[in-house]
Amino acid sequence: MEMHVVIGLLFIVISAVQCGDIEEEKYGVIYATDCEVCKLVTKEVSERLQSTDSSDVIETGYSIDGKKKKTKYNKSELRLVETLEEVCNGMLDYRIHKERKDSTRFAKKMSQTFQTLHNLVNKGVKVDLGMPYELWDEPSAEISHLKTQCERFIEDHEDRISDWYFGKQKNPLKESVCKKVLRDKKCLDEPNGEDIEVEPEADSETQGKRSRKGDMGKSDKSEL
């Protein structure tokens, strides 16, 4: 009986891995690596903490003498709990940039590919992606799964995040957590996806003018 259970579990695990491989091969879906998850989660936590920076003092519970305890909000457990509860929903704000091959493929802005497609639609060009236009900006499979990966990461490493939060915070959260829990740390040295500047795509008229100007320059040089 136990042998049958073990074999059944192994079959489920193998099937799940194979389905993941098939999904990646057939649809080009590449889920976030452990390094990318840690990088994005710690980035999101840090940004949310920065956005709630406050000098306020809050009252929490009662002390032995019956008076309410006063705590700085910046070091309160309430602030940390609120941040960790909201952080994974923030993963849905990211977009996948398939034209990039490193961790910068996750960024909180529209990918260059979809910017081009939207521009074509705005110019009256019919574009068929096999899905309704209204769904173009919905989270992709990678992003939806990233939210699940975030929730798992928070569950596994909440104590490390708490130690950093209530500690002296000498180093950024990414260094304090990711460098300790990851084997492959390569993506930590890569910039954030939002920091990659993409040159706006020129329209056909502008490109034509540049081309003609370049041809004229070549002609002038040949005459010389």
C-alpha positions as CSV (number, residue, x, y, z in Angstrom):
1,M,0.0,0.0,0.0
2,E,2.8,2.5,1.0
3,M,4.7,1.6,-2.2
4,H,1.6,2.4,-4.3
5,V,1.2,5.8,-2.5
6,V,4.9,6.6,-3.2
7,I,4.7,5.6,-6.8
8,G,1.5,7.7,-7.2
9,L,3.2,10.8,-5.7
10,L,6.2,10.4,-7.9
11,F,3.9,10.1,-11.0
12,I,2.1,13.4,-10.0
13,V,5.5,15.2,-9.5
14,I,6.9,13.9,-12.8
15,S,3.6,14.8,-14.6
16,A,3.7,18.4,-13.2
17,V,7.3,18.8,-14.3
18,Q,6.6,17.5,-17.8
19,C,3.5,19.8,-18.1
20,G,5.7,22.7,-17.1
21,D,8.3,21.7,-19.8
22,I,5.6,21.3,-22.4
23,E,4.1,24.7,-21.5
24,E,7.5,26.3,-21.9
25,E,8.3,24.6,-25.2
26,K,4.8,25.1,-26.8
27,Y,3.9,28.6,-25.6
28,G,7.3,30.1,-24.7
29,V,6.2,30.4,-21.1
30,I,9.3,30.7,-18.8
31,Y,8.4,31.1,-15.1
32,A,10.5,33.2,-12.7
33,T,13.6,31.6,-11.3
34,D,14.3,31.5,-7.6
35,C,16.7,34.4,-8.1
36,E,14.1,36.4,-9.9
37,V,11.4,35.8,-7.3
38,C,13.7,36.8,-4.5
39,K,14.9,39.9,-6.3
40,L,11.3,41.0,-7.2
41,V,9.8,40.3,-3.8
42,T,12.5,42.0,-1.8
43,K,12.3,45.0,-4.2
44,E,8.6,45.2,-3.8
45,V,8.8,44.9,0.0
46,S,11.4,47.7,0.1
47,E,9.5,50.0,-2.1
48,R,6.3,49.5,-0.1
49,L,8.1,50.2,3.2
50,Q,9.6,53.3,1.7
51,S,6.2,54.5,0.6
52,T,4.8,54.1,4.1
53,D,7.7,55.8,5.8
54,S,6.3,57.9,8.7
55,S,7.3,59.5,11.9
56,D,3.9,58.8,13.4
57,V,3.5,57.0,16.8
58,I,0.7,54.5,17.2
59,E,-1.0,52.9,20.2
60,T,-0.8,49.1,20.4
61,G,-2.4,47.2,23.3
62,Y,-1.9,48.0,27.0
63,S,1.1,47.9,29.3
64,I,1.1,46.4,32.8
65,D,0.0,49.7,34.4
66,G,-3.1,49.7,32.1
67,K,-1.8,52.5,29.8
68,K,-1.8,52.0,26.1
69,K,1.6,51.2,24.6
70,K,3.0,53.7,22.1
71,T,5.2,52.5,19.2
72,K,6.9,54.2,16.3
73,Y,4.9,53.2,13.2
74,N,8.2,52.7,11.2
75,K,9.2,49.9,13.6
76,S,5.8,48.5,14.3
77,E,4.7,45.0,13.6
78,L,1.5,46.5,12.0
79,R,3.5,48.1,9.2
80,L,5.3,44.9,8.4
81,V,2.2,42.8,8.5
82,E,0.3,45.2,6.2
83,T,3.3,45.2,3.8
84,L,3.6,41.5,3.6
85,E,-0.2,41.1,3.1
86,E,-0.1,43.4,0.1
87,V,3.2,42.7,-1.5
88,C,2.2,39.7,-3.6
89,N,-0.8,41.5,-5.2
90,G,1.8,44.0,-6.4
91,M,3.3,41.2,-8.6
92,L,0.3,41.5,-10.9
93,D,1.5,45.0,-11.8
94,Y,4.5,43.6,-13.6
95,R,4.6,42.7,-17.3
96,I,6.7,40.2,-19.1
97,H,9.2,41.5,-21.7
98,K,9.9,38.5,-23.9
99,E,12.4,40.4,-26.0
100,R,14.7,40.4,-22.9
101,K,16.6,37.3,-21.7
102,D,17.6,38.2,-18.1
103,S,15.7,39.2,-15.0
104,T,14.9,42.6,-16.6
105,R,12.2,40.8,-18.5
106,F,10.0,41.5,-15.4
107,A,9.1,45.2,-15.4
108,K,6.2,47.4,-14.3
109,K,5.7,48.9,-17.8
110,M,4.4,47.7,-21.1
111,S,6.8,45.6,-23.2
112,Q,8.3,47.0,-26.4
113,T,6.4,44.4,-28.3
114,F,3.0,45.3,-27.0
115,Q,3.8,49.0,-27.3
116,T,4.3,48.4,-31.0
117,L,1.1,46.4,-31.3
118,H,-0.9,49.0,-29.6
119,N,0.6,51.7,-31.8
120,L,-0.5,49.6,-34.9
121,V,-4.0,49.3,-33.6
122,N,-4.2,53.0,-32.9
123,K,-3.2,53.6,-36.5
124,G,-6.1,51.5,-37.7
125,V,-4.1,48.3,-38.5
126,K,-5.9,45.1,-37.7
127,V,-3.8,42.9,-35.4
128,D,-4.9,39.3,-34.6
129,L,-3.2,37.7,-31.5
130,G,-5.9,35.0,-31.1
131,M,-7.4,36.8,-28.1
132,P,-9.7,39.8,-27.6
133,Y,-8.1,43.2,-27.5
134,E,-9.4,43.8,-24.0
135,L,-7.3,40.8,-22.7
136,W,-4.0,42.1,-24.2
137,D,-3.0,43.8,-20.9
138,E,-4.1,41.1,-18.6
139,P,-1.4,39.4,-16.6
140,S,0.4,36.6,-18.5
141,A,1.0,33.1,-17.3
142,E,4.4,34.1,-16.0
143,I,3.0,37.0,-14.0
144,S,0.0,35.0,-12.6
145,H,2.4,32.3,-11.4
146,L,4.8,35.0,-10.0
147,K,2.1,35.9,-7.5
148,T,1.9,32.3,-6.3
149,Q,5.7,32.1,-6.2
150,C,5.7,35.3,-4.1
151,E,3.2,33.9,-1.6
152,R,5.4,30.8,-1.2
153,F,8.5,32.9,-0.8
154,I,7.0,35.1,1.9
155,E,5.8,32.0,3.7
156,D,9.2,30.4,3.6
157,H,11.3,33.4,4.5
158,E,9.0,35.6,6.6
159,D,11.4,35.2,9.6
160,R,14.4,36.4,7.7
161,I,12.4,39.5,6.5
162,S,11.2,40.1,10.0
163,D,14.8,39.9,11.4
164,W,15.9,42.5,8.9
165,Y,12.9,44.7,9.5
166,F,13.3,44.8,13.3
167,G,17.1,44.9,13.1
168,K,19.5,47.7,12.2
169,Q,19.0,47.3,8.4
170,K,22.6,47.9,7.6
171,N,22.3,46.3,4.2
172,P,19.4,46.4,1.7
173,L,16.8,43.7,2.1
174,K,17.9,42.0,-1.1
175,E,21.4,41.5,0.2
176,S,20.3,40.5,3.6
177,V,17.9,37.8,2.4
178,C,18.6,36.8,-1.2
179,K,22.4,36.4,-0.8
180,K,21.8,34.0,2.1
181,V,19.0,31.8,0.6
182,L,20.0,31.6,-3.1
183,R,22.5,29.3,-4.8
184,D,22.5,31.1,-8.1
185,K,22.8,34.8,-7.4
186,K,23.6,36.1,-10.9
187,C,20.3,38.0,-11.4
188,L,21.0,40.1,-8.3
189,D,23.6,42.1,-10.1
190,E,21.3,42.9,-13.0
191,P,19.4,46.2,-13.1
192,N,15.7,46.3,-12.4
193,G,13.4,46.0,-15.5
194,E,12.1,49.5,-15.0
195,D,15.6,50.9,-15.3
196,I,16.1,49.7,-18.8
197,E,15.4,52.6,-21.2
198,V,14.0,51.7,-24.6
199,E,14.3,54.1,-27.4
200,P,10.9,54.9,-28.7
201,E,10.0,53.3,-32.1
202,A,10.1,55.9,-34.9
203,D,7.1,55.9,-37.3
204,S,7.6,55.0,-41.0
205,E,7.6,58.6,-42.1
206,T,10.4,59.5,-39.7
207,Q,12.4,56.4,-40.7
208,G,11.9,57.4,-44.4
209,K,13.3,60.8,-43.7
210,R,16.3,59.4,-41.9
211,S,16.9,57.0,-44.7
212,R,16.7,59.7,-47.4
213,K,19.0,61.9,-45.3
214,G,21.5,59.1,-45.0
215,D,21.4,58.4,-48.7
216,M,22.0,62.1,-49.4
217,G,25.0,62.1,-47.1
218,K,26.5,59.1,-48.8
219,S,25.9,60.8,-52.2
220,D,27.6,64.0,-51.1
221,K,30.6,62.0,-49.8
222,S,30.9,60.1,-53.0
223,E,31.0,63.3,-55.0
224,L,33.8,64.5,-52.9
